[in-house]
């Protein structure tokens, strides 16, 4: 299944980023990344954010990031439960008042909180 990612692979720092070009909901995107030994891409700094943005631009599709609202806290955090150490919210975002628990990246690299059932581009990190 790793060969399914052969299209678009980018290296940024110690990370590899890859997209299969598919648009699915958040849970499916996360599952498809985990099935090939990765997780949903989540930028930890500006350089990683730009690398993910390059893929988003290439496909011209908004993508889910590996960031979501935590279970108990109402804070956005990485999939592994760690707090965000970097963010690049679009102006006036996040604005979902708790209803939008996932995060998408726009084609300009900024973030927006979004419901998790939308269909967005899958970008994995390894």
Helices and strands as residue ranges (DSSP letters): G 2-5, E 8-12, E 15-24, H 26-35, E 39-40, H 46-59, E 63-69, E 76-78, E 102-105, E 111-114, E 120-125
